[in-house]
Amino acid sequence: MATHNGAKLFDEDFEAWTFGPVIRNLYNEYKHYAWERIEDEVESPDIEAEKFDCLKTIVESYGRYDGAALMTMTHREEPWLKARKGLPEIEGSNQLIVKDSMKTFFERKLAAYRDLQYD
């Protein structure tokens, strides 16, 4: 994932798990919440304003969805599907989701959104 000028938002890799993309160390930290909303107070990271604004937009766009809704979305998205290479949804996997695949997918999604805005 990257900001609009291409700066990386994070270095960690996503894995294509059964219920959707996962960053393993974040999963380990918050797995006790299971499907529930994460209620921990989280300190704002010390990052550049552009990255913070980008992350804020992502949270505003997707933060209203629960885990089941997010899973449904990701199961239809190309990066997760490509990484799983045809595995059934219920089969376990820890295959990495290629960052370039995510970049291409979200660039196309953003371009389509912008096209709707200006039509």
N, C-alpha and C positions, 0 to 999 in steps of 0.2 A: 504494500500500500504506500502511496506517496501523496504529497501535496500537489497542488495544481502546477507547480513549477518543477515537479519531479523529485523533490527531496524525499528520502525515505522517512516514513513515520516510525519505523521500528526495525530492529535487526533480526528478531526472532522469526522462526519459520512456523507456518501453520502445517498441521498434519490433517489428513483427510479421514477423520474418525467416523464411526458409524452415525453419530448424531449431528455431524457437521464439522467444520474446521475448528481446530483446537491448537492453541499455543500451550505446550505441555506444562511449562513452569507456572503459567497462570491457572491452568486447570488444577494442578496440585495445590495451589494456594487457596482456591475458592471452591473446591469440589464438595465441601460440606454443605453448600447451599443447594446442591442437586438442581432441581428445576425451579427453585424459588428465586425471587429477586435478591440480588446481593445488597445487603444493608450496611456493610462496613463503610466507615468513613475513609475515604481515600484522599491522600494529599495530592494536590495538583503537582504534576511533575515540573521540574525546572527545564522547560524546553522553550524554543523560539516561539514567538507569537503566532507565526504562520502555521506551525505544526499544531499548536494549541487550538487555533481557530478551526483547523481541519478536523481534529479529533472531536471538538465540540459539535460540529456539524454532523459528524457520524453518529454521535450519541443522541443528538436531537432527532435524527432521522430514524434510527433503529432502536433506541433505548426504550421505546414504548412497547416493544414486542417481547413476549415471553420466549423461553427456550424452544418450545414446540413450534411456534411461528417462525422463529429464526431457522430452525432445522428444516422446515418445509421450504423456505426460501433457498437455503444453500444447496439443498438436494436437487434444485432445478438449475443451479448455476454451473457454468462451464469449468471453472477452475477446480471445484470439488469433484465433478464428474470425471474430468481428465485425469486427475491424480489417482482416482480409484480404478481407472482402467477397466470399467465394466463390472466391477464387483457388485453383488447384490447389496442393497441398502443396509440390510441387517448384518452383513459380514464385517468383521473387524478389519481395521486397516490403520497403519501409521505412516502411510505414504506421504511424502512431502508435497505440498501444493506449491508449484513453481511460482515464484514471485512475478515473473514476466507474464504468466498466465493471468494472475490477478490484475496486474497493471493493464493488460490489454482489455480484459473484461470490463473493468470499471471505467476505463477511458471511453469505450463504446457506450456504456450506460450513461455516462455524463454527457457525451455528445448527443445522444438521443434526447436526453432531458433538455439540453440547450436548444435543440431543434424545435421541441414543443413550445419552449418559451418564446421563440421568435417567429413562430408561424402565425 
